[in-house]
Amino acid sequence: MTIRNTLLGLGLAFLSLTSLAERTITDQLNRSVTIPDKIERAVILQHQTLNIATQLDAMPQVVGVLAGWKKQLGSDFARLAPGVDKLATPGDLNEVNIESLLALKPDVVFVTNYAPTEMIDKISKANIPVIAISLRVGDEKEAAKLNPTLADEDQAYSDGLKQGITLIADVFGKQAQGEALNKAAFANRAMLAERLGDIPAEKRVRAYMANPDLHTYGSGKYTGLMMEHAGAFNVAAPTIKGAKQVSMEDVLQWNPAVIFVQSRYPKVVDEIKGGAQWQNLDAVKNGKVLLMLDYAKAWGYPMPEALALGEVWMAKALYPERFADIDLDKMVQDYYQQFYRTDYQGK
């Protein structure tokens, strides 16, 4: 064998070993998961992870997404993640078509923390690494629950978002982008606390999050924290746990001063403004039924832009005199240019 052939053989052996290199990470169900060192074909079956992966500029490494991405993230998401509408959809939050998934030959699959155990097992038994994302930390017994009971909600979601962004970034090899995204997400928390800290609990604006069909968020969800950091009080929190359908009698008894509606549910605004049963509420009588902007994601799970921008938007809507000097439009455009690599065109 010539020296040239020997060197060639050694080179091929090195490339083979490199391609088989693995590492072990810990997901947010506290599961040890062994994954390839380099991820080139990821499938994401959770909309929060899909949104974060887009901001990390990791979409070129994604080959499949959840079927309900448009419902969860809105039709404008295709502009922020070009090509997402062309990707395969081998499953959703609670189910997977294993044949369709196998056809994609994924290196790894992201799922939500409350994905059914049998779904996770089905993917794992096909020798595909599964990473669960919850964007929260805390009691391990609550980790797989959609509607958890949390001893310290603020710490659970603040630390959990940081951990989740760092984990997703590490999987995709986007560590620098993850550090920048974490920094941006929490950049305005201190400013909000300083400007709103003198408002006593009894003087906070009473607010209600109106989702379709009288669904709302109570305790244990990020939505209440968004309201808290923005100087509002979530009227559903004392009696409702998690994401739940309530009665009109509940809403009438709470009588919120402001009603927020997520940007993905614009029809709810018309239903409230035009519905006879809503007319006696202070929020309706005073014209305080507010459709939130695209970035103000008052979801059950935190998103980086919800903290960075949404909490500021909500605080400015509730206390405009305290935030008159804040150029929110510039903040939004700067954020979108940095993390979505495009301008903000939402409403």
C-alpha positions as CSV (number, residue, x, y, z in Angstrom):
1,M,0.0,0.0,0.0
2,T,1.4,3.4,-1.0
3,I,1.7,6.3,1.5
4,R,-1.0,8.1,-0.5
5,N,-3.4,5.2,-0.1
6,T,-2.6,4.9,3.6
7,L,-3.3,8.6,4.2
8,L,-6.5,8.3,2.2
9,G,-7.6,5.4,4.3
10,L,-6.8,7.2,7.5
11,G,-8.7,10.3,6.2
12,L,-11.8,8.2,5.4
13,A,-11.7,6.5,8.7
14,F,-11.5,9.9,10.5
15,L,-14.5,11.2,8.5
16,S,-16.4,8.1,9.4
17,L,-15.7,8.5,13.0
18,T,-16.6,12.2,12.8
19,S,-19.9,11.4,11.2
20,L,-20.8,8.9,13.9
21,A,-19.8,11.3,16.8
22,E,-22.4,11.6,19.5
23,R,-23.1,13.6,22.6
24,T,-25.6,13.3,25.4
25,I,-27.9,16.2,26.4
26,T,-30.6,16.5,29.1
27,D,-34.1,17.5,27.9
28,Q,-36.7,19.4,29.9
29,L,-38.3,16.2,31.1
30,N,-34.9,15.5,32.7
31,R,-34.3,12.7,30.3
32,S,-30.8,11.9,29.1
33,V,-30.9,11.8,25.3
34,T,-28.0,10.8,23.0
35,I,-27.9,12.7,19.8
36,P,-25.5,13.1,16.8
37,D,-22.8,15.7,17.4
38,K,-24.1,17.6,14.3
39,I,-27.8,18.0,13.5
40,E,-28.7,18.3,9.9
41,R,-32.2,16.8,9.8
42,A,-34.4,17.9,12.7
43,V,-38.2,17.4,13.0
44,I,-40.0,19.8,15.3
45,L,-43.5,18.8,16.6
46,Q,-43.9,21.8,18.9
47,H,-44.7,25.3,17.8
48,Q,-42.8,27.0,20.6
49,T,-39.6,25.2,19.6
50,L,-40.3,25.9,15.9
51,N,-40.5,29.6,16.7
52,I,-37.3,29.6,18.7
53,A,-35.5,27.6,16.1
54,T,-36.5,30.2,13.5
55,Q,-35.0,33.0,15.7
56,L,-31.8,31.0,16.1
57,D,-31.5,30.8,12.3
58,A,-31.7,27.0,12.5
59,M,-34.4,26.4,9.9
60,P,-32.0,25.1,7.2
61,Q,-31.5,22.2,9.5
62,V,-35.2,21.4,9.8
63,V,-36.9,18.9,7.5
64,G,-40.3,18.4,9.2
65,V,-42.7,20.4,11.4
66,L,-46.0,20.0,13.2
67,A,-49.1,19.9,11.1
68,G,-50.8,22.7,13.1
69,W,-48.0,25.2,12.8
70,K,-50.1,27.7,11.0
71,K,-53.0,27.5,13.5
72,Q,-50.5,27.9,16.4
73,L,-48.2,30.5,14.9
74,G,-50.4,32.3,12.4
75,S,-50.2,32.5,8.6
76,D,-47.5,35.3,8.8
77,F,-45.1,32.9,10.2
78,A,-44.3,31.6,6.7
79,R,-42.8,35.0,6.0
80,L,-40.6,34.8,9.0
81,A,-39.6,31.2,8.3
82,P,-39.4,31.0,4.5
83,G,-40.0,27.5,3.2
84,V,-41.8,26.3,6.3
85,D,-45.0,25.7,4.3
86,K,-43.0,23.3,2.0
87,L,-41.8,21.1,4.9
88,A,-43.3,17.7,5.7
89,T,-45.8,17.4,8.5
90,P,-45.3,13.9,10.0
91,G,-47.2,14.7,13.3
92,D,-48.5,17.2,15.7
93,L,-48.4,18.1,19.4
94,N,-50.0,14.8,20.5
95,E,-49.5,12.4,17.6
96,V,-47.0,11.1,15.1
97,N,-47.2,9.1,11.8
98,I,-44.1,7.0,12.3
99,E,-43.9,5.9,8.7
100,S,-43.9,9.5,7.5
101,L,-41.4,10.4,10.2
102,L,-39.0,7.6,9.2
103,A,-39.1,8.7,5.6
104,L,-37.5,12.0,6.6
105,K,-34.5,10.2,8.2
106,P,-34.4,12.7,11.1
107,D,-31.3,13.1,13.3
108,V,-33.6,14.2,16.2
109,V,-37.2,15.0,16.9
110,F,-38.4,17.8,19.2
111,V,-41.7,17.3,21.0
112,T,-43.7,19.1,23.7
113,N,-43.3,18.1,27.3
114,Y,-46.9,16.9,27.4
115,A,-46.6,14.7,24.3
116,P,-48.2,11.3,25.2
117,T,-45.7,8.7,26.6
118,E,-46.7,6.3,23.8
119,M,-45.8,8.9,21.2
120,I,-42.4,9.4,22.7
121,D,-41.9,5.7,23.0
122,K,-42.9,5.0,19.4
123,I,-40.3,7.5,18.1
124,S,-37.6,6.3,20.5
125,K,-38.2,2.6,19.5
126,A,-37.5,3.6,16.0
127,N,-34.0,4.7,17.2
128,I,-34.7,8.4,16.7
129,P,-33.6,10.7,19.6
130,V,-36.5,12.6,21.1
131,I,-36.1,15.9,23.0
132,A,-38.9,17.3,25.1
133,I,-39.3,21.0,25.6
134,S,-41.4,22.7,28.3
135,L,-39.7,26.1,28.7
136,R,-40.1,25.8,32.5
137,V,-38.2,24.2,35.4
138,G,-39.4,23.0,38.8
139,D,-41.0,20.0,40.4
140,E,-40.1,16.9,38.3
141,K,-43.6,15.5,39.0
142,E,-45.1,18.5,37.2
143,A,-42.7,18.4,34.2
144,A,-44.9,16.5,31.8
145,K,-48.1,18.3,32.6
146,L,-49.8,20.8,30.3
147,N,-51.3,22.6,33.4
148,P,-48.8,22.3,36.2
149,T,-48.9,23.5,39.8
150,L,-45.8,25.6,40.3
151,A,-44.4,26.8,43.7
152,D,-42.8,29.8,42.0
153,E,-44.2,30.5,38.6
154,D,-41.9,33.4,37.8
155,Q,-38.8,31.4,38.5
156,A,-40.1,28.3,36.8
157,Y,-40.8,30.1,33.5
158,S,-37.9,32.6,33.6
159,D,-35.3,29.9,34.3
160,G,-37.2,27.5,32.0
161,L,-37.1,29.8,29.0
162,K,-33.4,30.4,29.4
163,Q,-32.8,26.7,29.8
164,G,-35.0,25.9,26.8
165,I,-33.4,28.4,24.5
166,T,-29.9,27.3,25.5
167,L,-30.8,23.6,25.0
168,I,-32.4,24.2,21.5
169,A,-29.4,26.3,20.5
170,D,-26.9,23.7,21.7
171,V,-28.7,20.9,19.8
172,F,-28.5,23.0,16.5
173,G,-25.0,24.2,17.2
174,K,-26.2,27.8,17.5
175,Q,-24.7,28.6,20.9
176,A,-23.9,32.3,20.1
177,Q,-27.4,32.9,18.7
178,G,-28.8,31.3,21.8
179,E,-26.9,33.6,24.1
180,A,-28.0,36.6,22.2
181,L,-31.6,35.5,22.2
182,N,-31.6,34.9,26.0
183,K,-30.0,38.3,26.5
184,A,-32.7,40.1,24.4
185,A,-35.6,38.2,25.9
186,F,-34.8,39.5,29.4
187,A,-33.5,42.9,28.4
188,N,-36.6,44.9,29.6
189,R,-37.6,43.1,32.7
190,A,-35.7,45.5,35.0
191,M,-37.1,48.5,33.3
192,L,-40.7,47.3,33.8
193,A,-40.1,46.4,37.4
194,E,-38.7,49.9,38.1
195,R,-41.5,51.7,36.4
196,L,-44.4,49.6,37.8
197,G,-43.0,48.5,41.2
198,D,-44.8,51.3,43.1
199,I,-48.3,50.1,42.1
200,P,-49.9,48.2,45.0
201,A,-51.7,44.9,44.3
202,E,-55.1,46.4,44.8
203,K,-54.5,49.2,42.3
204,R,-53.3,46.9,39.5
205,V,-55.5,46.8,36.4
206,R,-57.8,43.8,36.4
207,A,-57.3,42.0,33.1
208,Y,-58.8,38.9,31.4
209,M,-57.3,36.9,28.5
210,A,-60.1,36.0,26.1
211,N,-59.5,32.9,24.0
212,P,-62.2,31.4,21.7
213,D,-65.2,29.7,23.3
214,L,-64.6,31.3,26.8
215,H,-61.3,29.6,27.2
216,T,-58.7,31.5,29.3
217,Y,-55.5,31.0,31.3
218,G,-55.4,30.8,35.0
219,S,-52.5,30.1,37.4
220,G,-49.6,27.9,36.3
221,K,-49.3,29.5,32.8
222,Y,-47.0,32.2,31.5
223,T,-49.9,34.4,30.6
224,G,-50.5,35.4,34.2
225,L,-46.8,36.3,34.5
226,M,-47.0,38.5,31.4
227,M,-49.8,40.4,33.0
228,E,-47.9,40.6,36.3
229,H,-44.8,42.0,34.7
230,A,-46.9,44.5,32.8
231,G,-48.6,45.7,35.9
232,A,-51.9,43.9,35.5
233,F,-53.8,41.3,37.6
234,N,-55.1,38.2,35.9
235,V,-58.6,37.9,37.2
236,A,-58.8,34.2,36.4
237,A,-55.7,33.2,38.4
238,P,-57.2,32.9,41.9
239,T,-59.8,30.3,40.9
240,I,-58.7,28.8,37.6
241,K,-55.7,26.5,37.1
242,G,-54.1,26.2,33.7
243,A,-55.8,26.6,30.3
244,K,-59.5,26.1,30.9
245,Q,-63.0,26.9,29.6
246,V,-64.9,29.1,32.0
247,S,-68.5,30.3,32.1
248,M,-69.9,33.7,31.2
249,E,-71.0,33.9,34.8
250,D,-67.4,33.7,35.8
251,V,-66.4,36.5,33.5
252,L,-69.3,38.7,34.7
253,Q,-68.3,38.2,38.3
254,W,-64.6,39.0,37.6
255,N,-65.7,42.1,35.6
256,P,-62.3,42.9,34.1
257,A,-61.3,46.5,33.3
258,V,-59.3,45.3,30.3
259,I,-59.8,42.3,28.0
260,F,-56.9,41.1,26.0
261,V,-57.2,38.9,22.9
262,Q,-54.3,37.2,21.2
263,S,-53.5,38.2,17.7
264,R,-54.3,34.7,16.4
265,Y,-57.9,35.0,17.5
266,P,-59.2,38.4,16.0
267,K,-62.8,37.1,15.7
268,V,-63.0,37.0,19.4
269,V,-62.8,40.8,19.6
270,D,-65.9,41.1,17.3
271,E,-67.7,38.5,19.3
272,I,-67.1,40.3,22.6
273,K,-67.9,43.8,21.2
274,G,-71.0,42.6,19.5
275,G,-72.2,40.0,22.1
276,A,-75.1,41.1,24.3
277,Q,-73.9,39.1,27.3
278,W,-70.6,41.1,27.3
279,Q,-72.0,44.6,27.3
280,N,-72.1,45.1,31.1
281,L,-68.4,44.5,31.6
282,D,-66.3,47.6,32.4
283,A,-63.8,46.6,29.7
284,V,-66.5,46.6,27.0
285,K,-68.2,49.8,28.2
286,N,-64.9,51.7,28.3
287,G,-63.6,50.4,24.9
288,K,-60.9,48.3,26.5
289,V,-61.1,45.1,24.4
290,L,-57.6,45.0,23.0
291,L,-56.3,42.8,20.2
292,M,-52.7,42.1,20.9
293,L,-50.0,42.5,18.3
294,D,-48.2,39.5,16.7
295,Y,-45.2,39.6,19.0
296,A,-47.2,40.0,22.2
297,K,-47.6,36.3,22.5
298,A,-49.6,35.8,25.7
299,W,-49.4,32.1,25.5
300,G,-49.4,29.5,28.2
301,Y,-45.6,29.0,27.4
302,P,-43.2,31.9,27.2
303,M,-41.7,33.1,24.0
304,P,-38.6,35.3,23.9
305,E,-40.4,38.1,22.0
306,A,-43.3,37.9,24.5
307,L,-40.9,38.9,27.2
308,A,-38.7,41.3,25.2
309,L,-41.6,43.1,23.5
310,G,-45.0,41.8,24.5
311,E,-44.7,42.7,28.2
312,V,-43.6,46.2,27.2
313,W,-46.5,46.5,24.8
314,M,-49.0,45.4,27.5
315,A,-47.5,47.7,30.1
316,K,-47.6,50.7,27.7
317,A,-51.3,49.8,26.8
318,L,-52.2,49.7,30.5
319,Y,-50.1,52.7,31.7
320,P,-49.3,54.9,28.7
321,E,-48.2,57.8,30.8
322,R,-45.5,55.7,32.4
323,F,-44.0,54.6,29.1
324,A,-44.5,57.7,26.9
325,D,-40.8,57.9,26.2
326,I,-40.5,54.3,25.1
327,D,-40.1,53.9,21.3
328,L,-41.7,50.5,21.1
329,D,-41.8,50.5,17.3
330,K,-38.1,50.9,17.1
331,M,-37.6,48.2,19.7
332,V,-39.8,45.8,17.7
333,Q,-38.0,46.5,14.4
334,D,-34.6,46.1,15.9
335,Y,-35.6,42.8,17.5
336,Y,-37.1,41.4,14.2
337,Q,-34.1,42.5,12.2
338,Q,-31.8,40.7,14.6
339,F,-33.7,37.5,15.2
340,Y,-36.0,37.1,12.2
341,R,-33.7,38.8,9.8
342,T,-36.6,40.8,8.3
343,D,-38.8,43.7,9.3
344,Y,-41.9,43.6,11.4
345,Q,-45.0,44.0,9.3
346,G,-47.7,42.8,11.7
347,K,-50.6,44.7,13.2
